[in-house]
């Protein structure tokens, strides 16, 4: 029983260390492209960076396609 408990504590600690030190770790992401465009080419990119999380949103468009997406980074 002590071995199982200590293994779980060790594994939990390693997971916690990996989450807190992974500065480029992305947990959520999407990147769909639809075949719908506008007569103009445009690019919008919004990134807000704090000490803990850094959300990232973008929208790109051409005459034929529109691509949008985002992500959520830790650190």
N, C-alpha and C positions, 0 to 999 in steps of 0.2 A: 504494500500500500504506500509506503514511503517513497519507493522508486517511481510509482505512477504519479504521485503528487509532485515530486520534485521535477519529473519530466515535464509535466504540464506547466509548472511555474517557469521552468527554463524556456520552453517553447513560447509561452506568452511574453516573456521578457524579450526574446529575440524578435518576435513580431512587433512588439512595441518599439524596439530600437530601430527596426527597419522602417516603420511608418514615420517616426519622428526625424530620422536622418536622411530620408529620401527626398532631396530637394527637387528632383525632376520627375517624381512619380506622378503619373496621371491616373486618376481613378475613374473619371467619366469622360467619354469622348464620342462624338458622332461626326459624320462627314458625308451626308447625303448630297447627291447632285440630281437636280430635276431638269428635264428638258423644256424649260420655260425661261425665256429671257426678255430683256427690255432692249429698246433701240440704242441704249448707251452701255458702255462698259464701266463698271463701278467696283469699288473695293472698300469695305468697311471693316475695321479691326479694332476691337475694344479689349483692353487688358488692364485689370486692376490688380495691383500687387500689394499685399499686406504681409506682415511678418509670419502669418500662419498659413493662409491659403492664397492662391492666385488664379482666379477665374479668367477665362480667355474665350471671347466670342468673336466670330468673323462671318462675313458675308461677301462673296465674290460673284460677280455676274458679267456675262457677255451677252451677245445678241441671241445666242442659242441655249445657253445653260445658266443655271444659278446653283452655286454651291454654298452651303452654310454649315456651321458647326460650332463646336465649343469644347471646352475641357475644364477640368478643375484640378489644379496642382496643389501639392502640399509643400510648403516651405518656400 
